[in-house]
Amino acid sequence: MEILKKIEAERGMVARIYSDFSLFPDSVEAHYGLNKALMLSDSAPLPRHEREFLAYTTSDLNDCAYCASHHQKAYENHKNKVHSERQELLFKLAYDLTTKPNKSVDYLKDLFLTQGFSDVEWQHAVNIVAYFNSTNRLAVGMNMKLEDGFEKSCN
């Protein structure tokens, strides 16, 4: 399948989050495209370490060992610029949106903006948490096991 060849060429391997859905290539292509836009783009609003922190935190909150392992490793690879105040807010967003999504998080947006986040960074953060809540369910639903050498895809 062409999309799996593309992923391997770009990422160094094909993670199971893609290969386990090979019978439905349109979903793999859409999923990979969204992942690239939210997590891998050099022009994304949030810096990479904050993206990976949100991915890891959301996955950990969902008890998704597969995604948590991938993104904890990626976070470790990119965490050279951690700002604790921002990280605390990112954790709060991940926690609230993951554990009590029906509660209003409007107060968080105001808090984010007063702490120096921009509107586009807020939108990006919400997108990442929502994306990983969905992706975690894909991984758990397919009972995904971590690939040998998964670290290759965590750059």
ABEGO torsion letter per residue (X at the ends): XAAAAAAAAAAGBBBAAAAAAAABAAAAAAAAAAAAAAAABAABABBAAAAAAAAAAAAAAAGBAAAAAAAAAAAAAAAABBBAAAAAAAAAAAAAAAABAABBAAAAAAAAAAAGBBAAAAAAAAAAAAAAAAAAAAAAAAGBBBBBGAAAAAX
